[in-house]
């Protein structure tokens, strides 16, 4: 069939319920098609067919009972009265029906789409109450040669893996096998025979609803045929039999949505409501055409696998797990989009639990990098290196990104990201930051929301994978020797020594909560954040510190930058702790403090102190200003620098020295 889609806005087309997608993926969906599906072909709905029949027999005079039935829209009863009143040849009603439904159709597009949707590995599962042969024409056009056509009263037993046919539940126009149309279920007498006395139609529906999910297409809730079909279904429910809840596509006019949905609900049917466009069912036609195209090319088959398996908590049997992972790996992203679903308010909600995340990692769906050069996209959400930030996420990974974001309130996901050091693709990090801005006012979410904002900030967090490699630091050291006086070397040094937080799993922080009488509800943003201070150059900062030793002119130039870098380090640490980090990382002021206790950031204290001493000789005013800034700082690390300077400096006044002690 053609894979063109109808040009309608996406927001007009309703999403298919997960139950429908799941049933299709499992091979247990049956399309139950009414007269409405033949309207685009130029064929009438039942009421219009009845009108045509009356016009075809102009000699017939309607009696009071007959007109009353027509007024009540009891068309099957009116036709019974009509047919019973005919003198001599009673075939005129059937002949008119056959004549009207034998005209050349304008199109078979909808019938082709429905057959494609109904096509399963074990055959076509489609039932229709229409008399026309448009499905047979579409079968020939699609070359579904193995699919049979069954017509009342000879009906198959609808069992999975055995049933492969289009079933005409109420008969089929067939001029050779049934030239008089006697097998057509047209009048109330015919319905009574098929559903109440001989019951072959009721038995078929009974078998159907116990094994399949029915989706009605092309019906109105008040159609006479629906009364008989749903009566048979409700009989099974009253008997306590297990039946699958039926669904129906339901078109509505402007302002009538709730009314239409309510009519179907009253009959025990879940409506999939869509708006009519200019009184026409263009939205339904677009939905069916698009759905058929997706199913035909196999993508929706994978989506059905996701719908069926992803909502379950792992572990699953190995074959089902592999099937799910195979489906999710589809580069189109369509199967992965089924990991989430929309709630009644239009908000994205997770379909798959977060417990799948370890399996997704193991399968490489979240961390193994692959690049599509032609599309200019990449697959990799976690463990992204700084040099790999040039490409946007693929369609598939954008869907995984959406799924992960529906789990942001889940502490397990936060811990996973923290344990990975915040090493995320920038598109995922940006999406998370956008989500938490919207959700941070939700009850019980504000502090965790703020923690998410921190761990996804590229200005705050440096994942281990993004530290400068040794060769880059070595190149900077060599450049210092060669171009010491060049101003651009200052930028290289500042870049290498810029401090960041290295995020860790915060679980260790929570170990003391029981002893303190605290619970998870008492946690603040700091309680969710566990981190160490680090530098962009990692633990290679000592190499740069050694290289700068004795280069007084360069140190004077770096004095302001060094002070800013240390202030940045202390500000960052204040995000995760109320303690000053210098008590652990700086055993003394002067000398190589950074290597004393493994605190790589402490090399900044060395740099600031060396720059201060250099300024004393070459720029005393700047040294004095730096000292005053230390005294005013709220951080103990700065106060320790001020006290050390007060003890050894040659340029400070007595008043300045005293300020270090009493400031």
C-alpha positions, 0 to 999 in steps of 0.5 A: 500500500502507499505510505503517504500520510495525510497532511493533518496537524499531529495534535488532531490525531489521538494516540493509540492506547497502549492496550491496542498496541500491546494487543497488536504486538501479541497478535490478539487485536481484531479490527471490527469494521462497520459501514463507515469504513466504506464511506470514502469509497462512495458506499452508504452507511446503513441509514442511507442504504435503507433510504436507497432501498425505499427509493428503489421500490417507489410503489411501496407505501409505508405503514404507521408501524413502519414509519415509527420504526424509521423515526426511531432509527430502528432501520432493521425493524423497518426493513422487516416490516417492509419486506413482510408487506411485499406481495409476490416477489419479496426479493426487491429489498435484497436486490436493491441492497445488492445493486447499491453495494455493487457499484465501482468504489472510488478508492480502496485506501482505507480497506488496504490500510485496515488489512495492513493493520490486521495482518499478523504473522499467523494471518489477517484478523478482521471482522466486518458487518458490511455486505460489500466486497471491498475488502476482497478487492483490497486483498487482491490488490495487496496480494494477500493470497493466503487470506481467506474470506468467510461469510455468514452463516459459515464462520471460522473458529477465531483461534490464534495461529489458526484464523486467517481470514476476513469474516463477513459476520452478516453476510457478503454480496455474492451474485453467484453463491447468494444471488438473492441475498438471502444470507444477508443479515439485513432485517430484525428477523435476520438479526434474531435468527443469527443472534438469538435462535440459531446464534451462529453470530453470537457464538462467533463473538463469544469466541472472539471476545475471550481471545482478542481485543476488539477495536470497532472502526466505522460505527456509531454508538447508536447503530442498530448492529452495535446493539446486537454485538454488544448484547452478545459481549455483555452476556459473556460478562454477566456469565463471569467469562473473561473478556478483553475490554473493547475499544472504538474509534469515535468521531465527534463534532466540535464541543461534543467530545465528552458526550460521544465518549460517554455514549460509548462508555455507557455501552462498556466500550472505551472510545478513542475520540478524534475530531471531525473536520468539516463533518468528515472523518479525515483524522481517522483516515489519516490515523489508519493510513499512518498506522498501517504504514508503520506496521507494514514496515515493521517498526510498529511491530517493534513498538508492540514488543516494547508495549508488551514487555517494557512495562514489566519489571526485569528480569524477563525470560532471556528470549523476551529480554533479547526481543525487547532490547532488539526492538529498542535498538531500532534507529528510527526511535519509534519503538523507544518512544513507547517507553513513555506515554501521555497521561490524561493531562498530556504529561509524559509518564514512564511506561517502562520502570527504571529497573530496566536501566541496568539492562539498557546499559549492559546492551549498550543502549545508553553508553556505547557510542555509535555515529551516523555521519550521514545524519550527523547524530550520535548514540551515547547518553552516558560516558561522553567525553569532552571531545565528543560534544559536537554531535546531537543525539540520534532519534533513538537516544532522544526517546531514551532521554525522554524516558529517563527524564520521566524518572527524575524524581526517582532517587535511583536514577540520580544516584546512577548519574552521580556515580557516573560523575555526571558524565552525560551527553550535553543534550541529556543534561540540558533536558534534565535541567529544563525539566527540573526547573518546571518540577522543582516546586512539586511537593517533596521534590525541590531539594532533589531538583536543585541537586539535579541542576547542580550535577548537570551543570557543565559550569560546576561539574567535571566528569572524570572523562573530561579531565585534561590528558597528560599530554595536554598538561605536558604541552602547557608546561613546555609552552611556559618554558618557551613563551613565558612572557606571552600573555596567551599562556596565562589563559592556558594556565587558567584553563588547566587549573580551573576548579570543578566538582567531581560528583559521587554517589551520595549514599555514604552521606545518608549512613548517619541519618538513623543515628541522628534521628533523620529520614529521607524527608529531612534531606536538604540539597547538600545531603543529595550532593557528594563531591570532591574538588578537582581541577580540569588538569586533575592531579597534574596540577603539581606539574604546573605549580613546579613549572611556575616556581621562580617565574615571578613576572608570570606569577604577578600576571597570574595573581588576580586569576589565581585569587579568582580560581581559589575563590571559585573552588571555595564557592563550589565546595560550599555548594556541597558542604558547610565545611571549609575544604582547606582543613583537609587539603592544606596542611600548611601555607607555603611549600607544596601543600597540594600533595600532602593529603591528595587534594588536587585543588590545594595546588591553587593555595600554593599558586595564590601564595606564590603570586602574593610573594611575587607581588610583594616585590614587584607590585606591592599595591596589588599584594596589599589589595589581595591581602585585604580581600583575604581578610574580608572573605568568609572562608577559613582558607583565605583567613589562613592565608591572611594570618600567614601573610601577617606573620611573614610579609614585609609590606603590611602595616601593623593595622593590617596585620592586626586585622588578620587576627581580629577581622 
